[in-house]
């Protein structure tokens, strides 16, 4: 799920302030602390091999984020893919992998425990 700012309805639009909201933008109930994350990813990066051994061989943490620049493709366990573009908000539910087509800068907000578990697994896969 992704959306550009221009495609979001304004719930407040007055001189000096515009608030745009997209309701039902992912589900966060049942999660504890949320981590704010900034990822710099090089072209050609594919995390799929590092996710081997996790449920569905995929990242099991949901992410809400903003694509600052670059190009990534998210592949879900059902085989569908999407590519958030620069300037888009996005939601990636659990059960995904990421590969980078063009150097990317991405901001993520993720449940800390769930994403730390995935990152720890990836670090083990990398040998450290």
Secondary structure, DSSP 8 states (H G I E B T S, - for coil): -EEEGGGS-EEEEETTEEEE--SS----TT---EEEEEEEE-TT-B-GGGGTTSGGGSB-S-EEEEEEEEEEEEEETTS-EE---TTEEEEE-SSEEEEEEEEEEEEEEEEHHHHHHHHHHHHHHTT-
